């Protein structure tokens, strides 16, 4: 639910200046991820939009547990040429450390889009021992860390929405 909370906050901020983006920004929240990416698979099979026109999918999942190392894991950076440069330019290394992974496939909703040749970014604060257990409680959420991750994500999403040309998908892993 923290990823959903973050995308709602980002959507509100992005919607505040709709004229400042050349491209449409579609905000989606999926259910059934833990049961086999049910929501995102259903969407990419029946998208209601032309997936060939989708520039990128930015997935936020498990974003509430930024640790003391301030390490943000970002997968999919190999699925389009400018991703590494965009993330590096948007990041203040005194605030966040980035762990970048080339692979586009992974255990979250971005995998459904990657399977349809859409460039993806998977932003996460990483797995933790409480994941999918009753011990994963609100008092363990790092709200300040979530703000830092959102502050990194916003300019990247804005840059994607302001590109003159569509990104070129690159296969990056199985």
N, C-alpha and C positions, 0 to 999 in steps of 0.2 A: 504493500500500500504506500510505502514511502516514495517509490518511483512515480506512482500516480499523483501523489501530493506535489512532487517536484514538477511534473509536467503541467499540472494545473497552474502552479505559480509562474512557470515559464510562459505558458500560453497567455496568461493575463498580461505579462510584461510585453510579449511579442505583439499582442492585439492592441496595445496602447497606441502604437504608431503603425497602422496597417499600410500606409503609403510609403513607409521606409523599406519595404521589401518588394523586390521585383517578381518574386515567385510566391505562389500560394504556400502556406504552411498548414499541413493537416495534422491535428493533434488526435491521437488515438490511445485508448487504454484497452488492453486485452484481458480476458479472463481465460482460465484453463491452461495457463503456462505450465504449471506443475503436473498436469495430466497429459502432457504431450503437445504443448504449443497450440492447443485447440483454437483459441481465438485468433491468433495471428495467422495460422494456417487457413482458417476459414476466410479471413480477410483477403489474403493474397490469391486465393482461388476464386473469389467473387468480390473484387475490390471496389467496384462502382466508380473507379477512376482508371486511367490508363497507366499501368505500372511502368510502361516504357518511358513515361514522362517524369517519373519520380526521381529526383536528384539523389536523395539519400534517405536512409532510415536511421534515426538516432534513438537508441534504446537506453532507457534508464531503469535499472533494476538493482535492488540491494544497494541503495545509495545512502543509507542512514547510519552506517557504522564506520565512518572515517576514523582511523586510529591515530595514535600519537605520532606516527611517522608521516601522516598526511599523504598517504599513498593512494592514488586513484588509478584503478585498472581500466584501461580502455582497449577494447578489442576491435578488430576490423580495420585497423589503420592501413592495411595493405590492400583494401578493396577499392580504393581510389587514390590516385597519385597525390593530391594536395593534402590529404588528411594529416599526416605527420607535421607538415609545415603549419597548417591551420591551428593545430592543437598547441604546438610549441609557441606560436605567436600569441595565442590567447592566454597562455598560462604564466603566472607569476611563480617562479620556482621557490620564492621565499614563503609562499603560501601552500602550494601543492606540489607533490612529486608525482610524476606520471610514470606508470608502468604500461608500456605500449606493446600490443600484440598484433601481429599481421593478420592472423586468421579471422575470416568472416563468419565461420560457423561457430556456434557455442550454445551453451545451455540456457537460452532465453529467446524472446520473441524476435530478435533481429535475425535469427537463423532462417525463419520462414521467408524473409525478404532476400537474404543472401542466396537462398535456393532459387529465387526468381531473378538473379543477376542485378540486384539493386545494391549499390554500395551501402555499407552499414558501419555504424559506430556503436559499441556497447560500453556504456559508462557505468562503473560500479565502484563502490568502496570495498568490495571483496566479500568473500564468504566468511562466515564465522561459525563457532561451535553451536550457537543457539538456533541456527537457520532451520526453519520448519519444525521447531519444537515449542512447547508452551513457555520455555524460558526466554523466548524472544519477545521481551516486554518493552513498553514505551520508555521506561526510565533508562534504557540502554542506548537510546537514539542520540546521536550527536547532531543536534540541530544546527549548530554553528558550522559543522562540517558539511552539512547539506547545502547551506548557503554558499559555501566556498565552491562546491561542485556545480551548483546552479550558476554561479558567477563565471565559471569556466565554460559551461555549456552554452550560455546565452550568446556570446559573440560567435561561437562556432556555428550555431544554428542560424544566426543572422547572416553570417558570411555565406552559408549554403543557400539561403533564400535570396541572396543578392548576386549570385553568379550569373554572368551573361550566357554562358553555355553550360550544358548538362555535363556532369561528371562522366567519365568513362569507367565502367565497371572493370575491375581486375579480379580474377580468381586468386584467392589467397587461402589456400588450404582446402581440404576435402569438404 
